[in-house]
Amino acid sequence: MNTTKAERIRARLGALQSLTPELEAAAVISVEGLMISSWLPESIAEERMAAMSAAMLALGERIARDLDRGDLTQVYIKGEDGYVLLMSVDERAVLATLASEDAKLGLVLLDMQEAVHDLKQWLKPGNA
């Protein structure tokens, strides 16, 4: 049975959360702020997460460019109750996650990198 690109992406987000219990949410978002796929708790509105992630990404890209830091690869925000982590998938999409305050960031980022590797393949133009 063939699975669609959207089904593969959603399953990969679910697997990412299974591997990383500290992750509370995961989503793949276009740079324009449109939700591609998500694995979010009901308390988080998809549209809101997508819009805020796109804004955070745009600001991070501008800062990296204007301060000569090269192409943006990651952005994170630490709050009292946890982290918002963004990792570039390609020029069209970003992987956004929410992690708990006790998350081990090194492991979370490693798991995100592995997910990004898969997502890059599936999001390539022409891949079904």
Steps between C-alpha positions, in 0.01 A plus 500: 500500500640837398506779752468863404767760566277659766452164675877435502571845642235467772626152591857636522385776733330238717816290502704807596276558800514131595881506493517826691251497789592859593347622173149629556427593138652476154406652166631556151419853389556684174712815511181689409340384825276224365471172690626206292451236768482494877488287809363747752301474820148642481604798712720636218334660198669394175455839335649684795803272525557522124478879491725553803756247374516672160547838668773360725670341200488822296650701785768237562594496132529878494716506813728225367535677165545854637758388757692286249424167669423312177186308416265441790485139619339521845312741723395439856323687772517402864213591726428414862296197396706369209637559154385589151745349250511559126722313259519572130389214275567679172434841346125433513437336837598487865460241774355665811485329838402583855706333771453485875723695737687182603586401142858405423555737208789308347288187465196694382705677231658171390156339464378806311798481262418138422137595433611789277709257295189294424279805446745646245462189287121500517459872435714504187301617199377204301499255790157351554 
